[in-house]
């Protein structure tokens, strides 16, 4: 994994790894190397997603009508389909 890699690049590389592994056209050793690379990329992407989720905030009005910024808790996130 490149040090300067961003989330989108990591996801693209994960897709490439997935397609290569699913093709079955590579050796066991190469499959293991790709699997290990994919695992590191998944950890990287999960970390980026965790960071982004912490930065998401909710803007609402309090009882006196003033705007308040608060962390968006998991109860207010849209459900996955």
Secondary structure in CASP SS format (residue, H / E / C, confidence):
PFRMAT SS
TARGET T0000
AUTHOR 0000-0000-0000
METHOD secondary structure of the structure
MODEL  1
X C 1.00
X C 1.00
X C 1.00
X C 1.00
X C 1.00
X C 1.00
X H 1.00
X H 1.00
X H 1.00
X H 1.00
X H 1.00
X H 1.00
X H 1.00
X H 1.00
X H 1.00
X H 1.00
X H 1.00
X H 1.00
X H 1.00
X H 1.00
X H 1.00
X H 1.00
X H 1.00
X C 1.00
X C 1.00
X C 1.00
X C 1.00
X H 1.00
X H 1.00
X H 1.00
X H 1.00
X H 1.00
X H 1.00
X H 1.00
X H 1.00
X H 1.00
X H 1.00
X H 1.00
X H 1.00
X H 1.00
X H 1.00
X H 1.00
X H 1.00
X H 1.00
X H 1.00
X H 1.00
X H 1.00
X H 1.00
X H 1.00
X H 1.00
X H 1.00
X H 1.00
X H 1.00
X H 1.00
X H 1.00
X C 1.00
X E 1.00
X E 1.00
X E 1.00
X E 1.00
X E 1.00
X C 1.00
X C 1.00
X C 1.00
X C 1.00
X C 1.00
X E 1.00
X E 1.00
X E 1.00
X E 1.00
X E 1.00
X C 1.00
X C 1.00
X H 1.00
X H 1.00
X H 1.00
X C 1.00
X C 1.00
X C 1.00
X C 1.00
X C 1.00
END
